[in-house]
Amino acid sequence: MTGMTTNRQPSPSRRVLAVILFTVCFGGVRAQELDSSRVLFDDAVLHTFRITFSVPGWQDSLTANYLAGEVYMPARVEYDGLAFDSVGVRYKGNSSYVQSRHTPKKPLKLKFDEYRSKQTFFGVKTLNFSNAVKDPTFLREKLAYDILGRLMPSPRAAYAWIEVNGEPLGLYLMVEQIDKTFLKRHFADNGFNLYKAGDNGATLEYRGRDKEAYKREFELKTNEKEDDWTRFIDMVEVLNDAPRDSFVSRAGATLDLDRCIRLLAFNMAVSNFDSYTGSGRNYYLYDDRVAGKFVILPWDPNEAFGAYSNEWDVIRQDVLTPSNLSRRPLLRRIVENDSLRTAYLAVIRNLVDGPASGDTIAAAVARWKPFLDPLVRSDPHKLYPYDLFLENFERDVYVGINMRIPALIPFVRLRGDNVRSQVDAYSAAGADYSAVQPFVSVDGYPNPSRGGASVRFVLRRGGRVGLSVYDLLGREVRRLDAGDRLAGAHEIPNAFDGLPSGVYHCRLAFTDALGSYRSGTYRLALTR
């Protein structure tokens, strides 16, 4: 792969050297203040890394180290004529590692200061390399980070080619680490507590004052020795327990609600459900004491654009009432507040009309596909065949054991259309969003029926559904619990089995996660 990206721009290291020389000679800013990492994350070029391990069985060693607790292994790293010795290398990830564990191409993390405390690489200490699990297009995570970067402090990403011990490992997406270096770029002070949601999910539910209860869901990434969770617990308590009429002022004094709304809106706009919204994973919280507020930070949107369903309908998922809303206090408190809900819906609409619209994503695909095509074709260890790369931009594909990955561009258009109709309906309902009738339609089929009739219904949003059947005297003759249902079309088969001939009134009851109750009725004639 040497020389694959034969562009006319100077190499990254030469460009950074030129800027430093200009700075030193002409005094625009001090050289030590130069952010050389901007060159590292220049996404107009392919960044090539050559890693050399001193042991021949490096893959087995990395696997053993990962299973032993994500232990690093020393290696030499070469990049554009620069050499760095004693760099820590390890496998990374949770589901991305598990789903690629039987392949050579596992996700990687490079830590330049693991063995040399002051060693940095273009101003950064740690880099992540994603392997495009569940994404034959190689583009979902890159698109997601580019959109997030317009909304809030977010990791930067660029493409990289990796060789190990002289052999090509293939194409990766290089992603900036959220650490003290990242915090220094975005905040006035990077010395405060940084928390990461754990792999099992972190709901932000209040669990009392004992910090050990929160350590089961979050990991403290800075100031570990002090281990002070007081302000974090204070924030979570206010988030959960502040009265509705003072929630904005009280919670807003300890948590940056605007950034929260932006990230939650992004998750819904592009169905990024391996996140707080769905799995509860993949986000950080930084206690920015200069501003006096916790700030939420996005992480690992590699399964955005519908690649992770969380058993939800990624096209028609309701933006206000996901089935887990009762266990997501951050989203719940926002959507139950009139002003915050209005802002949340507005950000969603702006996203699907702008940076996450079908036209914008189609234009991005047209720009990136020629860049990626020869790289994917040449990648000897890509996780999916080259023809799936070509197909998945426009067609659904299946990977693994019947795992469907939605077509990228059609997904964006369909999700956008669905989200616009939801936002319009909720906005028309005014302050009380629960006034929107959840049932698009309710009917029995066939009607009249000789038995075996089914109840069919379409939901605008998810919630719990129950069926009650009444005879002409108003007596309830049947009650069925249809369970939790997602937005979309559903059917309760054989709902009238065993009932005698007659005319029945039926009521389908709906209760969402906020306790909003609505019902839909119809009449069915049953003959035997």
Secondary structure, DSSP 8 states (H G I E B T S, - for coil): -TT----SS--HHHHHHHHHHHHHHH-SS-GGG--THHHHT-TTS-EEEEEE-SSTTHHHHHHHHHHTTS--EEEEEEETTEEEEEEEEEE--SHHHHTTTTSS---EEEETTSSSTT--BTTBSEEEEE--TT-TTS-HHHHHHHHHHHHSS---EEEEEEEETTEEEEEEEEEE--SHHHHHHHSS---S-EEEE-TT--------S-HHHHHTTEEE-S-TTT---HHHHHHHHHHHHS-GGGHHHHHHTTB-HHHHHHHHHHHHHTT--SSTTTTS-SEEEEEETTTTEEEEEE---TTTTTT--TTS-TTT--SS--TTGGG-HHHHHHHTSHHHHHHHHHHHHHHHHTTTSHHHHHHHHHHHHHHHHHHHHH-TT-SS-HHHHHHTTTS-EEETTTEEE--HHHHHHHHHHHHHHHHHHHHHTTT-GGGS-SEEEEEEESSSBSS--EEEEEESS-EEEEEEEE-TTS-EEEEEEEEEE-SEEEEETTTTTT--SEEEEEEEEEE-TT--EEEEEEEEEE--
